Amino acid sequence: MGTRYSGFQVQENAMTVQSEVERALAVYLRGRVGLTGSSRTDAGVHAHQNFFHFDWEGEIPERFLYNMNAILPGDIVLKGLYPVPEDAHCRFQATGREYSYRIHRAKDPFLADRAWYFPYKIDLEAMRAAAELVVGRHDFAAFSKRNTQVRTTFCTVERSEWLERDFGWEYQVEGNRFLRGMVRGLVGTMVKVGRGRIGVGDFREVLLGGDQAKADFSAPAHGLFLARVRYPEGFPG
């Protein structure tokens, strides 16, 4: 759960998932261990799956996972430990990532910190039509937060769809890479389509024209989940 954390990556004067895992490693292995994460998430975003890699020359204790999870806070859990080659890199060797975004329609305290409460009428079919346009290789600059230091804003999206759930709706998107704020920008803008504030054609123009002023980043962080990180077949983990 990312509710209490200022994102995934270590930040100065902020509690993050990575800093908590590094702290637990230092306690258990009695030595400083620097971690590299496979995917970065913003403050309040959750992750069902993420990966770290680290270098360690000593022996890994047999009950490593059990003892590490005993040290870590209750909202972080380690599920596996895999030996990898020295040149393995969990971020650069990832071939894709999958995110989901959840919107719940009825007030529910058990979903309050893990889905966006949106009790308004919405045109799901219009949102689905917009989601179909996202599939393919596009310049997603309009759906990226400003001052993002990346070499390219082009991403290839393989799947983009809205699903009906008991609680409301879930957006699932899968691609080779994602820009900072991209999924929340897509969700917020598609919700504008669903509300009739812009049309599917307007959404297409934002996607193809890169006009960030028309994109909506108001979808709250707590509805977003990093669902899966993909690696080549045979890669450990």
C-alpha positions, 0 to 999 in steps of 0.5 A, a space after each residue: 500500500 502506498 498511502 503513507 509514502 511519498 512515492 517509491 524512490 528514495 527522497 530527501 526528508 521523505 518516507 518512501 517504500 525504497 527507504 523503508 526496505 533499505 532501512 530494514 536491510 541495514 538492520 537485518 544484514 548489518 550493512 548499508 545496501 543500496 537498492 535500484 527499483 524497477 518502477 517509480 510511483 508517485 506519492 499515494 500510488 500502490 503496487 501489487 508488484 515491483 522489483 529491486 536489485 542490489 549487490 551483496 557479497 556475503 551469505 543471504 540468511 535462509 530465513 531472509 524473507 521471513 525476518 525482513 517482513 518482520 522488520 518491515 511495516 505492515 503495508 510493505 511485504 517482500 515476496 521473493 528473492 532471486 539470484 541474478 547475473 551481476 549485470 542484471 538491471 531490474 529497471 532497464 531489462 523490464 520489457 513492460 508494465 501494467 497499471 490499473 486504476 479503480 473508480 468506485 461509485 458508492 461510498 465505501 470506507 473500505 475503498 476510500 484509500 484504494 479507489 477514486 470515489 466518483 458518484 456521478 453519471 458517466 458514459 462508459 462506452 464513450 470512455 471505452 472508445 477513448 481507451 481504444 485510441 490509446 493503443 499503439 505507439 504515440 507521443 504521450 507528452 500531453 499526458 506527462 507531468 511537466 519537467 520530466 527528464 526523459 529522452 523520449 515521450 513516445 510509448 507503445 501501449 498494447 492494451 487499454 480498456 475499461 472494465 465493469 466491476 462490482 464496485 464501479 469501473 477499472 481501467 487497465 493499461 499495459 505498455 512498454 513504458 509509462 511517463 510520470 503521471 501518464 496513467 492518471 492523466 489518461 484516466 482524468 481525461 477519459 473521465 472528462 469524456 465520460 462526463 460529456 465535457 469533451 468528446 472522443 474526437 477531442 481526446 484524439 486531438 489531445 493524444 495526437 496533438 500533444 496539447 497538455 492544456 486539455 489533459 486532466 491530471 485530477 484523478 487522485 493517486 490512491 486509485 492507481 496500482 502498479 499491477 505487474 512488471 514484465 521481464 524477458 522469458 527466463 529472467 529470474 522472478 
